[in-house]
Amino acid sequence: MGVRIVLIGFPGVGKLTIAKELSAMVSAKIVDNHWVNNPILRLLDEDGTAPLPKGIWEFTGRVRQTVLDAITAYAPSANFIFTHAGLEGDERSLRTFQQIAGAAEACDAVLVPVRLLCDEEELARRVSNPERRQRLKSTDVAASRDRSRRAGVFDPLHPNTLVLDVTSASPGKTAIAIREHILKVLGDLSA
């Protein structure tokens, strides 16, 4: 039985960094949201200042579905870690989560959502790292602060959800907490 871990958090929270730490601990492959989005986003204006065209996320959703279909067909029992920059109350965030959850269900995989929370100032500091821009990740500190003030991290309302504040936790310590939670969920399922 495979496990599908979904790391959900605002840009800059450390989803990919945590996923890399966790992947070795739980023998999982990573599917980062930027690996799905960037083939489409790279076709557009790369300076990061122009607004994205209406409907662009429809195309990235198709890429994601293709990846999920391939996992279902060729690696149904493998473990995967997905990253998702989901916002509470956002329809696209809900659809993205539903895609991942549907694929997990199709494989009879255990779904473990993890909400990663972070203090506004620390998040702004992390977002400002210029290396993020090379990977088409947001470096807009004002947008990060605005997002922190007006929105919440997407809550999938799933029984296996873990919520962690990663403001001062290292990626390694966070990965250990997630691994322990996964072991508990799997233990509860086999009991």
Rosetta blueprint (number, residue, H / E / L):
1 M L
2 G L
3 V E
4 R E
5 I E
6 V E
7 L E
8 I E
9 G E
10 F L
11 P L
12 G L
13 V L
14 G L
15 K H
16 L H
17 T H
18 I H
19 A H
20 K H
21 E H
22 L H
23 S H
24 A H
25 M H
26 V H
27 S L
28 A E
29 K E
30 I E
31 V E
32 D L
33 N H
34 H H
35 W H
36 V H
37 N H
38 N H
39 P H
40 I H
41 L H
42 R L
43 L L
44 L L
45 D L
46 E L
47 D L
48 G L
49 T L
50 A L
51 P L
52 L L
53 P L
54 K L
55 G L
56 I H
57 W H
58 E H
59 F H
60 T H
61 G H
62 R H
63 V H
64 R H
65 Q H
66 T H
67 V H
68 L H
69 D H
70 A H
71 I H
72 T H
73 A H
74 Y H
75 A L
76 P L
77 S L
78 A L
79 N E
80 F E
81 I E
82 F E
83 T E
84 H E
85 A L
86 G L
87 L E
88 E L
89 G L
90 D L
91 E H
92 R H
93 S H
94 L H
95 R H
96 T H
97 F H
98 Q H
99 Q H
100 I H
101 A H
102 G H
103 A H
104 A H
105 E H
106 A H
107 C L
108 D L
109 A L
110 V E
111 L E
112 V E
113 P E
114 V E
115 R E
116 L E
117 L E
118 C L
119 D L
120 E H
121 E H
122 E H
123 L H
124 A H
125 R H
126 R H
127 V H
128 S L
129 N L
130 P L
131 E H
132 R H
133 R H
134 Q H
135 R L
136 L L
137 K L
138 S L
139 T L
140 D L
141 V H
142 A H
143 A H
144 S H
145 R H
146 D H
147 R H
148 S H
149 R H
150 R H
151 A L
152 G L
153 V E
154 F L
155 D L
156 P L
157 L L
158 H L
159 P L
160 N L
161 T L
162 L E
163 V E
164 L E
165 D E
166 V L
167 T L
168 S L
169 A L
170 S L
171 P H
172 G H
173 K H
174 T H
175 A H
176 I H
177 A H
178 I H
179 R H
180 E H
181 H H
182 I H
183 L H
184 K H
185 V H
186 L H
187 G H
188 D H
189 L H
190 S H
191 A L
